[in-house]
Amino acid sequence: MTAQQRLNQVLELVIERGNVAIAEVSQVLGVSTATARRDLNLLAEQRLVTRTHGGAAVLGTGYELPLQYKIVRQADAKQAIARAVADLVAPGDSVGLNGGTTTTEVARTLGSSERLGSTGAAAGVTIVTNALNIAYELSVREHVKIVVTGGVPRSQSYELVGPLVGSSLRDFSLDLAVLGVDGLTARFGATTVHEGEAEASRQIAAVAGRVVVATDATKLGRTTFARICPLERIDVLVTDVAPAPELAAELAAAGVDVVVA
C-alpha cells in the first residue's frame, strides 16, 4: 500500500465514522500508532480533517475533497460506468468532458479503446475538456485529438473555470458531452459543489448534440450547491445501480434514457 492509498483509507474512515481515535486508525489499518498520528496530522495540515485530542473529526458536510482523495472512491462502479459510456461513442466522434473522477475513468477508457483507433490521418476520437489532468493523461494517445479550453485552474479538481471556458467553446460543435456530477435530483437536475465548475459544464453541454451524465448511484437523489442543468437537458444517464422508482419515473418523464452499467 502506498502512502497516498493509506491516507485515502484514513480519510475514508474519518468520513464514515465522523470522528476517530488514533488507536482506531491503528487497529483498522494495521499500522503503528505513530504512523496513524502522522497521517492524521498530515490530513489536518491539508485541512481535510480537524485534529482532536487523541484523534480527528470531519470538517463538515460542505467541504470539497481534493481530486486525489476522491479517486479510489467507488472505483469499480466508475470503471463500469466508463465502459458503458465508451459504448456510446462512435469512431470519429467529438466528446466534451468536464473534470472529476468518473470522467477521468471515461477518458482513460476512451484512450485505451482499440475500437476508437485512428483511421488514416483522422483522429479516432476528439476530446474537448476543461480538465488539465484528463488532457495530460490523453496527450500521449495517438488516436486521441485533445483540445483544452481556456480558463483558470482550480487546485481542488484540476478544472479550468471562468469566462474563457465559454469563449473557447463558442465555435465548436460536439457530438456528445459527458458530464460528471455531484448530485442528481428531479427538482434541481444535475448539480455540483462549485459554481464555476457548474458554469463550465453548462458551456460544454451547450455545444453538444447529446448530453450524457455519468455518475455512480451515491449521487442519485442528492443535491449540491450549484446547478448544471435540469433533467430535461440530459439525454442519457449512465450509472451503476438502477435509480429508485420515484426518480426513475421522473427521469422517464423528462425523456432521460437510463443505462445501468
SERO-4910 file (N, C-alpha, C, O; in steps of 0.05 Angstrom, whole numbers):
BEGIN
 pado doro    nc1    nc2    nc3   cac1   cac2   cac3    cc1    cc2    cc3    oc1    oc2    oc3
  Met    A     17    -24      0      0      0      0     17     25      0     36     27     16
  Thr    A     12     43    -18     27     68    -19     18     87      3     -3     83     15
  Ala    A     34    108      8     27    128     28      1    142     21    -16    147     38
  Gln    A     -3    148     -6    -28    161    -14    -52    143    -10    -73    152     -1
  Gln    A    -49    117    -16    -71     98    -12    -78     96     18   -102     95     25
  Arg    A    -58     96     35    -63     95     64    -77    120     73    -96    119     89
  Leu    A    -69    144     63    -82    169     71   -111    168     61   -129    178     75
  Asn    A   -116    158     37   -143    155     28   -160    139     47   -183    146     53
  Gln    A   -149    116     57   -164     99     75   -169    112    102   -190    110    113
  Val    A   -149    127    111   -153    142    136   -175    162    133   -192    165    151
  Leu    A   -174    177    111   -195    197    107   -223    185    104   -242    195    114
  Glu    A   -224    162     90   -250    148     87   -260    140    114   -284    142    120
  Leu    A   -243    131    132   -251    122    159   -262    146    175   -282    143    189
  Val    A   -249    169    173   -258    192    187   -285    201    177   -303    207    192
  Ile    A   -289    201    150   -314    209    138   -336    190    146   -359    198    152
  Glu    A   -330    164    146   -350    144    152   -360    146    181   -383    143    187
  Arg    A   -341    150    200   -348    149    229   -352    177    241   -362    179    263
  Gly    A   -345    198    227   -349    225    238   -326    234    254   -317    257    251
  Asn    A   -316    217    272   -291    222    287   -278    196    294   -292    175    298
  Val    A   -252    196    296   -238    171    302   -215    177    322   -206    200    323
  Ala    A   -207    157    336   -184    159    354   -160    147    340   -162    131    321
  Ile    A   -136    156    348   -112    145    336   -111    115    338   -102    101    320
  Ala    A   -120    105    361   -120     75    365   -138     61    345   -131     39    336
  Glu    A   -161     74    338   -179     62    318   -165     60    291   -166     40    277
  Val    A   -152     82    283   -138     82    257   -117     61    257   -114     46    237
  Ser    A   -102     59    278    -81     39    280    -92     11    277    -80     -6    263
  Gln    A   -114      5    291   -126    -22    291   -138    -28    264   -133    -50    253
  Val    A   -153    -10    252   -167    -16    227   -148    -19    204   -151    -36    187
  Leu    A   -127     -2    203   -108     -2    180    -84    -20    185    -69    -26    167
  Gly    A    -81    -29    210    -58    -46    216    -32    -32    215    -12    -43    206
  Val    A    -32     -7    224     -7      9    225     -1     17    254    -17     14    271
  Ser    A     23     26    258     31     35    285     16     60    293      6     75    276
  Thr    A     14     65    319      1     90    328     17    114    319      5    135    314
  Ala    A     43    112    317     59    135    307     52    141    278     50    165    271
  Thr    A     48    120    261     41    125    233     13    137    232      8    155    217
  Ala    A     -6    126    248    -33    137    248    -33    166    256    -48    182    245
  Arg    A    -17    173    277    -16    201    286     -5    219    264    -15    241    259
  Arg    A     17    210    250     28    226    228      8    230    206      6    252    195
  Asp    A     -7    209    199    -26    211    177    -48    231    184    -56    247    168
  Leu    A    -58    230    209    -79    249    217    -68    277    218    -82    296    211
  Asn    A    -43    281    227    -31    307    227    -29    318    198    -34    342    193
  Leu    A    -21    301    179    -18    309    152    -45    317    140    -47    337    126
  Leu    A    -66    301    145    -92    308    135   -103    334    147   -116    350    134
  Ala    A    -96    339    173   -104    363    186    -90    387    174   -101    409    170
  Glu    A    -64    384    168    -48    406    155    -60    413    128    -59    436    120
  Gln    A    -71    393    114    -83    398     88   -112    406     90   -126    409     70
  Arg    A   -121    411    115   -148    420    120   -169    400    109   -190    409     99
  Leu    A   -164    375    113   -183    354    104   -197    342    128   -219    331    125
  Val    A   -186    344    152   -198    336    177   -192    357    198   -174    373    195
  Thr    A   -206    355    221   -200    372    244   -186    354    265   -198    334    273
  Arg    A   -163    362    274   -149    346    294   -162    350    321   -167    373    329
  Thr    A   -167    328    335   -178    329    362   -159    316    382   -139    304    373
  His    A   -165    318    408   -147    306    427   -149    275    424   -169    263    429
  Gly    A   -127    264    415   -126    235    412   -138    224    386   -141    200    383
  Gly    A   -144    242    367   -156    232    342   -162    254    322   -147    274    321
  Ala    A   -184    252    307   -191    272    287   -221    269    281   -234    249    287
  Ala    A   -232    291    270   -261    292    263   -264    304    235   -247    318    225
  Val    A   -288    299    223   -294    311    197   -296    341    199   -304    352    220
  Leu    A   -290    355    177   -292    384    177   -321    393    174   -329    414    186
  Gly    A   -338    378    160   -366    386    155   -375    375    128   -358    368    111
  Thr    A   -401    374    124   -412    362    100   -407    378     75   -408    367     53
  Gly    A   -402    404     78   -399    421     54   -371    422     43   -366    436     23
  Tyr    A   -352    409     57   -325    411     48   -320    394     23   -329    371     22
  Glu    A   -305    405      4   -299    391    -21   -272    378    -19   -252    391    -14
  Leu    A   -271    351    -22   -245    337    -22   -230    342    -47   -241    344    -69
  Pro    A   -203    345    -45   -187    346    -70   -190    321    -86   -196    299    -76
  Leu    A   -185    323   -112   -189    301   -131   -173    276   -123   -183    254   -126
  Gln    A   -148    280   -114   -131    257   -108   -142    240    -85   -135    216    -83
  Tyr    A   -160    251    -68   -172    236    -47   -199    224    -55   -210    207    -40
  Lys    A   -209    232    -78   -234    220    -87   -230    197   -106   -248    181   -111
  Ile    A   -205    194   -117   -201    177   -140   -207    148   -135   -215    134   -153
  Val    A   -204    138   -110   -208    110   -104   -236    104    -95   -243     81    -91
  Arg    A   -253    125    -91   -280    120    -81   -297    109   -103   -298    121   -125
  Gln    A   -312     88    -97   -330     75   -117   -315     69   -143   -326     72   -165
  Ala    A   -290     60   -140   -273     56   -164   -284     35   -183   -285     40   -207
  Asp    A   -294     13   -173   -305     -8   -191   -329      2   -206   -332     -3   -230
  Ala    A   -346     17   -192   -370     28   -204   -363     47   -226   -375     48   -248
  Lys    A   -343     64   -221   -335     84   -240   -323     72   -265   -327     82   -288
  Gln    A   -308     50   -262   -297     37   -285   -318     24   -302   -317     24   -327
  Ala    A   -339     12   -289   -361      0   -304   -377     22   -319   -385     18   -342
  Ile    A   -381     44   -306   -395     67   -318   -379     77   -342   -391     82   -364
  Ala    A   -353     79   -339   -336     88   -361   -338     70   -386   -339     80   -408
  Arg    A   -339     44   -381   -341     25   -404   -368     29   -418   -370     28   -442
  Ala    A   -389     33   -402   -416     37   -414   -417     63   -430   -429     65   -451
  Val    A   -404     84   -419   -403    110   -434   -388    107   -460   -396    117   -480
  Ala    A   -365     92   -459   -349     88   -483   -365     75   -505   -360     80   -529
  Asp    A   -384     58   -498   -401     44   -518   -419     64   -533   -429     58   -554
  Leu    A   -423     88   -521   -440    108   -534   -424    125   -554   -436    141   -569
  Val    A   -398    122   -554   -380    138   -571   -373    122   -596   -364    100   -595
  Ala    A   -377    135   -619   -371    123   -645   -344    133   -655   -336    155   -648
  Pro    A   -329    117   -671   -304    127   -683   -308    154   -697   -327    157   -713
  Gly    A   -290    172   -692   -292    199   -705   -308    219   -689   -309    242   -697
  Asp    A   -321    210   -667   -338    229   -651   -321    250   -637   -297    246   -632
  Ser    A   -333    272   -632   -321    293   -614   -336    292   -588   -361    293   -587
  Val    A   -321    291   -566   -333    287   -539   -323    308   -520   -299    313   -518
  Gly    A   -342    321   -507   -335    340   -486   -334    327   -459   -353    312   -452
  Leu    A   -314    332   -443   -311    320   -416   -306    342   -396   -287    358   -400
  Asn    A   -322    343   -375   -314    360   -352   -296    345   -334   -288    322   -340
  Gly    A   -288    356   -311   -269    343   -293   -283    325   -273   -308    326   -271
  Gly    A   -268    310   -259   -279    292   -238   -268    264   -241   -256    257   -261
  Thr    A   -273    247   -221   -262    220   -221   -276    202   -241   -263    186   -254
  Thr    A   -302    206   -245   -316    189   -264   -309    196   -293   -304    178   -309
  Thr    A   -307    221   -299   -300    229   -326   -270    223   -332   -263    218   -354
  Thr    A   -254    222   -311   -226    214   -314   -225    185   -322   -209    177   -340
  Glu    A   -242    168   -310   -243    140   -318   -254    137   -347   -245    120   -362
  Val    A   -273    154   -354   -284    154   -382   -261    161   -401   -257    147   -421
  Ala    A   -245    181   -394   -223    189   -412   -203    166   -415   -193    161   -437
  Arg    A   -197    152   -393   -178    130   -394   -188    108   -412   -174     95   -427
  Thr    A   -214    102   -410   -227     81   -426   -227     88   -455   -221     72   -472
  Leu    A   -233    113   -461   -232    122   -489   -204    122   -500   -199    115   -523
  Gly    A   -185    129   -483   -157    130   -491   -145    102   -497   -126    100   -512
  Ser    A   -156     82   -484   -145     55   -488   -162     38   -507   -157     14   -511
  Ser    A   -183     50   -519   -201     34   -536   -189     28   -563   -181     46   -577
  Glu    A   -189      3   -570   -180     -5   -597   -201      2   -618   -194      8   -640
  Arg    A   -226      1   -610   -248      6   -628   -247     35   -639   -255     41   -661
  Leu    A   -236     53   -622   -235     81   -630   -208     89   -641   -201    113   -641
  Gly    A   -193     70   -651   -166     75   -662   -168     93   -686   -188     95   -699
  Ser    A   -145    105   -692   -144    124   -715   -148    109   -742   -141     86   -745
  Thr    A   -160    124   -760   -163    114   -788   -150    133   -807   -161    155   -812
  Gly    A   -127    126   -816   -112    145   -834   -102    169   -819    -91    166   -797
  Ala    A   -107    192   -830    -97    217   -818   -117    227   -796   -109    244   -780
  Ala    A   -141    217   -796   -162    227   -778   -158    215   -750   -150    191   -747
  Ala    A   -164    230   -729   -163    220   -702   -186    201   -697   -207    204   -709
  Gly    A   -181    181   -680   -203    163   -673   -225    176   -657   -248    169   -660
  Val    A   -218    195   -640   -237    209   -624   -225    236   -617   -201    238   -612
  Thr    A   -241    257   -616   -232    283   -607   -244    289   -580   -268    287   -576
  Ile    A   -227    295   -561   -235    302   -533   -231    331   -528   -209    342   -532
  Val    A   -253    345   -521   -251    373   -513   -257    374   -483   -278    365   -474
  Thr    A   -238    385   -467   -241    384   -438   -231    409   -425   -214    423   -436
  Asn    A   -242    414   -401   -231    436   -384   -216    424   -361   -209    439   -342
  Ala    A   -210    398   -362   -196    385   -340   -166    380   -348   -161    365   -367
  Leu    A   -148    392   -334   -120    390   -341   -109    362   -337    -92    353   -353
  Asn    A   -119    348   -317   -108    320   -313   -117    302   -336   -102    284   -344
  Ile    A   -141    306   -346   -150    289   -368   -134    296   -393   -125    277   -408
  Ala    A   -130    321   -399   -113    329   -422    -85    317   -420    -74    308   -440
  Tyr    A    -74    318   -396    -47    308   -392    -46    278   -398    -28    268   -412
  Glu    A    -65    263   -386    -65    234   -390    -69    226   -419    -56    206   -428
  Leu    A    -86    240   -433    -92    232   -461    -73    243   -481    -74    235   -505
  Ser    A    -55    261   -473    -37    274   -492    -18    254   -506     -7    260   -527
  Val    A    -14    230   -493      4    211   -505    -10    190   -523      2    173   -535
  Arg    A    -36    192   -525    -52    174   -541    -54    184   -570    -66    205   -575
  Glu    A    -42    169   -588    -40    178   -616    -68    180   -629    -71    197   -647
  His    A    -87    163   -621   -113    164   -635   -132    185   -623   -154    188   -632
  Val    A   -123    199   -602   -139    219   -589   -129    247   -596   -106    254   -592
  Lys    A   -147    264   -607   -141    292   -610   -151    307   -586   -175    305   -579
  Ile    A   -134    321   -572   -141    335   -548   -143    365   -553   -126    378   -565
  Val    A   -166    376   -544   -170    405   -545   -176    414   -516   -195    403   -504
  Val    A   -161    433   -506   -165    442   -478   -177    470   -479   -168    488   -494
  Thr    A   -198    475   -463   -210    501   -462   -191    521   -448   -171    513   -436
  Gly    A   -198    546   -450   -184    566   -434   -196    566   -406   -214    550   -400
  Gly    A   -185    583   -389   -196    585   -362   -174    585   -341   -150    583   -347
  Val    A   -183    588   -316   -165    589   -293   -168    563   -277   -191    556   -270
  Pro    A   -146    549   -271   -149    523   -257   -157    525   -228   -148    543   -214
  Arg    A   -173    505   -219   -179    502   -191   -162    479   -181   -162    457   -192
  Ser    A   -147    484   -159   -129    463   -148   -144    439   -137   -133    417   -136
  Gln    A   -169    443   -129   -184    421   -117   -191    399   -138   -192    376   -132
  Ser    A   -195    408   -163   -206    390   -183   -190    389   -209   -195    372   -226
  Tyr    A   -170    407   -213   -155    410   -237   -172    419   -261   -164    417   -284
  Glu    A   -196    430   -255   -213    440   -276   -208    470   -281   -203    485   -263
  Leu    A   -209    477   -307   -208    505   -315   -236    517   -313   -255    505   -322
  Val    A   -238    541   -301   -263    554   -298   -261    583   -306   -239    593   -311
  Gly    A   -284    597   -308   -284    625   -315   -294    630   -344   -299    611   -358
  Pro    A   -296    655   -352   -308    662   -378   -292    652   -402   -304    648   -423
  Leu    A   -266    646   -399   -251    636   -421   -260    608   -430   -255    600   -453
  Val    A   -273    593   -412   -283    566   -419   -304    570   -441   -303    557   -462
  Gly    A   -324    587   -436   -345    591   -456   -335    603   -482   -344    595   -503
  Ser    A   -317    623   -480   -308    636   -504   -292    617   -522   -292    619   -546
  Ser    A   -277    598   -510   -262    579   -526   -279    557   -538   -270    543   -556
  Leu    A   -303    553   -527   -321    532   -537   -340    543   -558   -354    527   -571
  Arg    A   -342    569   -561   -363    581   -576   -366    572   -605   -388    570   -616
  Asp    A   -343    565   -618   -344    557   -646   -342    527   -650   -336    518   -672
  Phe    A   -346    512   -628   -345    483   -630   -373    471   -633   -393    483   -625
  Ser    A   -374    446   -644   -398    431   -644   -391    402   -637   -377    388   -652
  Leu    A   -399    393   -614   -392    367   -604   -414    346   -608   -438    353   -608
  Asp    A   -406    321   -613   -426    300   -616   -440    295   -589   -464    292   -588
  Leu    A   -424    293   -568   -436    290   -542   -419    302   -520   -395    304   -523
  Ala    A   -432    309   -498   -418    318   -474   -422    298   -453   -445    289   -448
  Val    A   -401    290   -439   -402    271   -417   -395    286   -392   -373    296   -389
  Leu    A   -415    288   -374   -411    305   -350   -412    288   -325   -430    272   -320
  Gly    A   -392    291   -308   -392    281   -281   -406    301   -264   -403    325   -268
  Val    A   -422    292   -244   -437    310   -227   -433    301   -198   -423    280   -192
  Asp    A   -441    319   -179   -441    312   -151   -468    306   -140   -471    297   -117
  Gly    A   -489    312   -156   -516    306   -147   -535    306   -171   -530    319   -191
  Leu    A   -557    291   -168   -577    289   -189   -604    284   -177   -609    264   -164
  Thr    A   -623    304   -180   -650    301   -170   -669    312   -191   -661    326   -209
  Ala    A   -695    305   -187   -715    315   -206   -719    345   -203   -722    359   -223
  Arg    A   -718    355   -178   -723    383   -174   -701    401   -185   -707    422   -198
  Phe    A   -676    394   -179   -654    412   -187   -637    402   -210   -619    416   -219
  Gly    A   -643    378   -219   -628    367   -241   -600    359   -233   -595    349   -211
  Ala    A   -580    364   -251   -552    357   -245   -539    381   -230   -542    404   -238
  Thr    A   -525    374   -209   -512    395   -193   -483    388   -186   -475    365   -189
  Thr    A   -468    408   -178   -441    404   -169   -435    423   -146   -452    439   -139
  Val    A   -412    420   -133   -407    435   -109   -396    464   -114   -397    480    -96
  His    A   -387    469   -138   -374    495   -143   -387    509   -167   -391    497   -188
  Glu    A   -395    534   -163   -409    548   -184   -393    553   -209   -405    553   -231
  Gly    A   -367    556   -207   -350    559   -231   -349    533   -248   -350    534   -272
  Glu    A   -348    510   -234   -348    485   -248   -375    480   -261   -377    468   -282
  Ala    A   -397    488   -247   -424    485   -258   -426    501   -284   -437    490   -304
  Glu    A   -416    525   -284   -418    541   -309   -401    529   -331   -410    529   -354
  Ala    A   -377    519   -325   -361    507   -345   -375    482   -357   -374    478   -381
  Ser    A   -388    466   -340   -402    443   -350   -426    451   -368   -431    438   -388
  Arg    A   -439    473   -360   -462    483   -377   -452    491   -404   -465    486   -424
  Gln    A   -428    504   -405   -417    512   -430   -410    489   -448   -414    490   -472
  Ile    A   -399    467   -436   -393    443   -452   -419    431   -463   -420    423   -486
  Ala    A   -439    429   -446   -465    418   -454   -478    434   -476   -492    423   -493
  Ala    A   -474    460   -475   -488    478   -494   -480    474   -523   -495    481   -541
  Val    A   -456    463   -527   -446    459   -555   -447    430   -563   -434    422   -583
  Ala    A   -462    413   -548   -462    384   -553   -490    376   -564   -510    386   -556
  Gly    A   -489    357   -582   -514    346   -593   -529    329   -573   -553    330   -572
  Arg    A   -514    314   -556   -526    298   -535   -511    303   -509   -487    308   -509
  Val    A   -526    302   -486   -514    305   -460   -516    279   -444   -539    270   -440
  Val    A   -494    269   -436   -493    244   -420   -483    251   -392   -461    263   -389
  Val    A   -499    244   -372   -489    247   -345   -479    220   -335   -494    200   -337
  Ala    A   -454    219   -326   -442    194   -317   -436    197   -287   -419    213   -279
  Thr    A   -450    181   -271   -447    184   -242   -454    158   -228   -472    144   -237
  Asp    A   -440    152   -206   -448    129   -190   -472    134   -174   -480    157   -170
  Ala    A   -484    113   -163   -510    115   -150   -510    131   -124   -531    140   -115
  Thr    A   -486    136   -113   -485    152    -88   -494    181    -93   -500    195    -74
  Lys    A   -493    190   -118   -500    218   -124   -530    221   -131   -540    243   -132
  Leu    A   -544    199   -136   -572    200   -144   -589    207   -120   -586    196    -98
  Gly    A   -608    226   -124   -625    235   -102   -612    255    -84   -623    262    -63
  Arg    A   -588    264    -91   -573    283    -75   -571    310    -90   -567    310   -115
  Thr    A   -573    332    -76   -570    358    -88   -546    372    -75   -542    372    -51
  Thr    A   -529    385    -92   -507    401    -83   -510    430    -91   -530    437   -104
  Phe    A   -491    446    -85   -495    475    -86   -502    488   -113   -521    504   -114
  Ala    A   -489    480   -134   -491    495   -159   -504    478   -181   -496    455   -186
  Arg    A   -524    489   -194   -539    474   -214   -524    475   -241   -515    496   -250
  Ile    A   -522    451   -254   -511    450   -281   -533    452   -301   -531    469   -320
  Cys    A   -553    435   -299   -575    435   -318   -599    419   -308   -595    402   -290
  Pro    A   -623    425   -318   -646    409   -309   -646    382   -322   -631    376   -341
  Leu    A   -663    364   -312   -665    337   -323   -671    337   -353   -660    321   -368
  Glu    A   -688    356   -361   -696    357   -389   -673    362   -409   -676    356   -432
  Arg    A   -651    372   -399   -628    377   -416   -610    353   -419   -592    352   -435
  Ile    A   -616    332   -403   -600    308   -403   -612    287   -422   -636    282   -420
  Asp    A   -596    275   -439   -606    254   -457   -603    226   -446   -620    210   -448
  Val    A   -580    221   -433   -574    195   -422   -561    197   -395   -544    214   -390
  Leu    A   -570    180   -376   -557    177   -350   -544    150   -350   -557    129   -354
  Val    A   -518    149   -345   -504    124   -342   -495    122   -312   -481    139   -302
  Thr    A   -505    101   -299   -499     97   -271   -495     67   -265   -497     51   -284
  Asp    A   -489     61   -240   -482     33   -234   -505     17   -221   -504     -7   -219
  Val    A   -525     31   -211   -548     19   -197   -573     32   -208   -574     57   -211
  Ala    A   -594     17   -213   -619     29   -223   -629     49   -203   -629     44   -179
  Pro    A   -638     73   -212   -649     93   -194   -673     83   -179   -687     65   -188
  Ala    A   -678     95   -156   -702     89   -141   -727     94   -158   -726    111   -176
  Pro    A   -749     80   -153   -773     82   -170   -783    110   -175   -790    117   -198
  Glu    A   -783    127   -154   -793    154   -158   -775    170   -177   -785    184   -195
  Leu    A   -749    168   -173   -730    183   -190   -731    171   -218   -730    185   -238
  Ala    A   -733    145   -220   -735    132   -247   -759    142   -262   -757    147   -286
  Ala    A   -781    145   -249   -805    156   -262   -801    184   -271   -810    192   -293
  Glu    A   -788    200   -255   -783    228   -262   -763    230   -285   -765    248   -302
  Leu    A   -743    213   -286   -724    212   -308   -739    205   -334   -734    217   -355
  Ala    A   -756    185   -332   -771    177   -356   -789    199   -366   -791    204   -390
  Ala    A   -802    213   -348   -819    236   -355   -804    258   -368   -814    272   -385
  Ala    A   -778    261   -361   -761    282   -372   -748    273   -398   -734    289   -411
  Gly    A   -753    248   -406   -741    238   -431   -712    229   -428   -697    229   -448
  Val    A   -704    223   -404   -676    214   -400   -675    183   -402   -688    169   -387
  Asp    A   -658    173   -420   -652    145   -421   -633    137   -399   -613    151   -395
  Val    A   -638    115   -386   -621    106   -364   -606     81   -372   -618     61   -381
  Val    A   -580     82   -370   -563     58   -375   -550     50   -349   -536     66   -336
  Val    A   -555     25   -341   -543     15   -316   -519     -2   -324   -522    -23   -338
  Ala    A   -495      6   -315   -471     -8   -323   -467    -33   -307   -447    -48   -311
***
